[in-house]
Amino acid sequence: MKNAKCKVQKSKYQFVFYILHFALLLPPSLRERKRYLVFEVISEREIDKRELLEEIRDSIYSLYGDVGASESRIWLIDYDKKKDVGILRCAHNKVEEVRAALACIHSVNEARIGMRVIKIAGTIKGATRLIEKSV
């Protein structure tokens, strides 16, 4: 009886492995293009990463709705609350919309803030280099 369960579990894991393996071997021409926005937060107090991400998402949803927000594919890669800099990933053709949404953020949990995009990079490696140079 134990052998039957193990075979079922192995087949599930093999299926997941094949899906992940296929996703990693996708040729660059078929992958979605991304851009990485290096941004700076100017605030009255220290802002938590979750609070900031929630405010960014709210701003994008209020400006562009569900469809526009899903097309922008935002993802907060990194945020250092001590240095007040972070990296935000988005779709390559929605950079201007995401920049506009960041500019519309004026407060997080009743703390006034301002967000400024320092630079836009094509890779995470380039974005982290920009952070290291700027700070």
Number of C-alpha atoms within 10 A of each C-alpha: 5 6 8 9 9 11 11 11 12 12 11 11 12 12 12 12 12 11 11 11 11 11 11 10 9 10 9 8 7 7 11 8 13 20 21 27 26 25 22 20 21 15 16 12 11 13 20 14 15 11 11 19 17 11 19 23 17 15 21 24 16 13 16 16 12 11 9 16 20 13 13 20 14 22 15 17 13 14 22 14 15 9 12 17 21 23 25 22 24 21 18 15 13 17 19 10 17 27 16 13 21 21 15 15 18 15 15 19 10 8 12 13 16 16 20 15 17 14 14 18 18 14 14 18 10 14 22 17 11 16 18 9 8 9 8
